Amino acid sequence: MGLGQTIEAVGPFEHFHAKPSSEKTMILIGAGSGMAPLKSLIEEQLNMIRTRNKYNRKIYFFYGARTENDLLYQDKFFELSGGNPNFHYYSVLSRPSKYWTETKGYVQDLLATNISDICKIDSVEFYVCGPPEMMKTTIELLKENNVDASDIAFDRFT
């Protein structure tokens, strides 16, 4: 490709976005490359919180990775959670080093442990993105907890 040449591209095709004008609590659950769409949702929602006087949505982000090196944007998310009372970040590692002192396991298990402490289940929208098995297990957990299908959004990688 040279300067001035054009290319044709198509996509993305998914409809993975926050519900417009909803003020329900958002719980985002992701792992691996599921970070990209969830990070975009978080940045969009935090910008709306900053710019709208009465917009006070709570956001909880559960992110799972294998190792410390796989925790993308961790410093940024800790900074956001420290500077914004509406944003909460939880990370978990499935294959941590011996120096890791935080939560170990899988993101869907971390969610299961914390779900009742966060808020009432009927006032939450869930956004799930990541590896197929994590998504399957997470969506099953949500359905077992009587989450309405209309409150579960997911981005399935195909």
C-alpha positions as CSV (number, residue, x, y, z in Angstrom):
1,M,0.0,0.0,0.0
2,G,1.2,3.4,-0.9
3,L,0.3,6.9,0.2
4,G,-3.0,8.0,-1.3
5,Q,-4.2,4.5,-2.1
6,T,-7.5,3.3,-0.7
7,I,-8.7,0.0,0.8
8,E,-12.2,-1.4,1.3
9,A,-13.2,-2.7,4.7
10,V,-16.4,-4.1,6.2
11,G,-17.6,-4.5,9.8
12,P,-17.9,-4.5,12.6
13,F,-21.2,-6.3,12.5
14,E,-22.2,-6.8,16.1
15,H,-24.6,-4.6,17.9
16,F,-22.8,-4.4,21.2
17,H,-23.4,-1.1,22.9
18,A,-24.9,0.4,26.1
19,K,-28.6,0.8,26.1
20,P,-29.4,4.5,25.3
21,S,-30.5,6.6,28.2
22,S,-30.5,3.7,30.7
23,E,-29.3,4.5,34.2
24,K,-29.3,0.9,35.4
25,T,-26.1,-0.3,37.0
26,M,-23.7,-1.7,34.4
27,I,-21.7,-4.8,35.2
28,L,-19.2,-5.6,32.5
29,I,-17.5,-9.0,32.5
30,G,-14.6,-9.7,30.2
31,A,-11.5,-11.7,29.7
32,G,-8.7,-11.8,27.2
33,S,-9.4,-9.8,24.0
34,G,-12.9,-9.0,25.3
35,M,-11.1,-6.0,26.8
36,A,-11.4,-3.8,23.7
37,P,-15.2,-3.5,23.4
38,L,-15.7,-3.3,27.2
39,K,-13.0,-0.5,27.5
40,S,-14.9,1.5,24.9
41,L,-18.2,1.1,26.8
42,I,-16.5,2.2,30.0
43,E,-14.9,5.2,28.5
44,E,-18.2,6.2,26.8
45,Q,-20.2,5.9,30.0
46,L,-17.7,7.7,32.2
47,N,-17.7,10.5,29.7
48,M,-21.5,10.7,30.0
49,I,-21.2,10.8,33.8
50,R,-18.8,13.7,33.6
51,T,-20.8,15.7,31.1
52,R,-24.4,15.1,32.3
53,N,-25.4,16.6,35.6
54,K,-28.0,14.0,36.6
55,Y,-26.4,11.0,35.0
56,N,-25.2,8.9,37.9
57,R,-24.8,5.3,36.6
58,K,-22.7,2.8,38.5
59,I,-20.3,0.7,36.6
60,Y,-18.6,-2.5,37.8
61,F,-15.9,-4.0,35.6
62,F,-14.8,-7.6,36.2
63,Y,-11.8,-8.6,34.1
64,G,-10.0,-11.9,34.0
65,A,-6.6,-12.7,32.5
66,R,-4.1,-15.5,32.7
67,T,-1.0,-13.7,34.1
68,E,0.0,-10.3,35.4
69,N,1.4,-9.4,31.9
70,D,-2.1,-10.1,30.4
71,L,-3.9,-7.5,32.6
72,L,-4.4,-4.9,29.9
73,Y,-4.8,-1.2,31.1
74,Q,-4.8,-2.2,34.8
75,D,-3.2,1.0,35.9
76,K,-5.7,3.0,34.0
77,F,-8.6,1.2,35.5
78,F,-7.3,1.5,39.0
79,E,-6.8,5.2,38.4
80,L,-10.4,5.5,37.1
81,S,-11.8,3.6,40.1
82,G,-9.9,5.8,42.5
83,G,-11.1,9.0,40.8
84,N,-14.7,8.1,40.2
85,P,-17.0,6.8,42.8
86,N,-19.3,5.3,40.1
87,F,-16.6,3.0,38.7
88,H,-15.4,-0.2,40.3
89,Y,-12.7,-2.5,38.9
90,Y,-12.0,-6.1,39.9
91,S,-9.3,-8.2,38.3
92,V,-8.6,-11.9,38.6
93,L,-5.8,-14.2,37.3
94,S,-6.1,-17.8,36.3
95,R,-2.4,-18.5,36.2
96,P,-0.7,-15.8,38.4
97,S,2.9,-15.8,39.5
98,K,3.8,-16.6,43.0
99,Y,4.0,-12.8,43.7
100,W,0.3,-12.2,42.8
101,T,-1.6,-11.3,46.0
102,E,-5.0,-10.5,44.5
103,T,-7.8,-12.7,43.5
104,K,-7.0,-16.0,41.7
105,G,-9.4,-18.0,39.5
106,Y,-11.8,-17.1,36.7
107,V,-13.7,-14.0,36.1
108,Q,-17.1,-15.7,36.1
109,D,-16.3,-17.2,39.6
110,L,-15.4,-13.7,40.9
111,L,-18.7,-12.4,39.6
112,A,-20.6,-15.3,41.2
113,T,-18.9,-14.5,44.6
114,N,-19.7,-10.8,44.4
115,I,-23.0,-10.5,42.5
116,S,-25.3,-10.3,45.5
117,D,-23.1,-7.6,47.2
118,I,-23.2,-5.2,44.3
119,C,-26.9,-4.4,43.9
120,K,-30.3,-5.7,43.3
121,I,-30.3,-8.1,40.4
122,D,-33.3,-6.5,38.7
123,S,-31.7,-3.1,38.3
124,V,-28.6,-4.2,36.4
125,E,-27.5,-4.5,32.8
126,F,-24.8,-7.1,32.0
127,Y,-22.3,-6.7,29.2
128,V,-20.2,-9.9,28.5
129,C,-17.3,-10.2,26.1
130,G,-14.4,-12.7,25.9
131,P,-13.6,-16.3,25.3
132,P,-16.5,-18.5,24.3
133,E,-16.4,-20.8,27.4
134,M,-16.3,-17.8,29.8
135,M,-19.2,-16.2,28.0
136,K,-21.2,-19.4,28.1
137,T,-20.6,-19.9,31.8
138,T,-21.3,-16.3,32.7
139,I,-24.6,-16.1,30.8
140,E,-25.7,-19.4,32.4
141,L,-24.8,-17.9,35.9
142,L,-26.9,-14.8,35.1
143,K,-29.9,-16.8,33.9
144,E,-29.6,-19.0,37.0
145,N,-29.9,-15.8,39.0
146,N,-33.1,-14.8,37.1
147,V,-31.5,-12.1,35.0
148,D,-33.8,-11.2,32.2
149,A,-32.3,-11.9,28.7
150,S,-33.0,-8.3,27.8
151,D,-30.6,-7.2,30.4
152,I,-27.7,-9.3,29.0
153,A,-25.7,-8.0,26.1
154,F,-22.7,-9.9,24.7
155,D,-20.2,-9.7,21.9
156,R,-19.6,-13.1,20.5
157,F,-16.4,-13.5,18.6
158,T,-16.9,-15.5,15.5
